Amino acid sequence: MAKINSLDVLALAKFQAILFAFVGLAAGVIYSFGGLIFDLVTTGSLNLGTALAFLALIGMPLIFAVAGAVLGVFEAVLFNILARKFGGVKIDFIR
């Protein structure tokens, strides 16, 4: 049984930034291609809005990564404060 008393703030922030960036990429793909299909079905052509929607493939992962990093810092700091006050978390790792 291992006991975790603190978390490395920057390590958790980097991990969550990468994890959230992949989630943002998936959301960007769904948003972009959903908009493409919607425009083709409803208007039969593409417009500037559809082209701009493909910027979500860049923008959403960046926004999600920043949000993940901020959330990771917040979670790690909060865990470290609460772990000092109430004790850490016991985890049983299976070998």
Secondary structure as UniProt FT lines:
FT   STRAND          2..4
FT   HELIX           9..42
FT   HELIX           48..53
FT   TURN            54..55
FT   HELIX           56..86
FT   STRAND          89..91
//
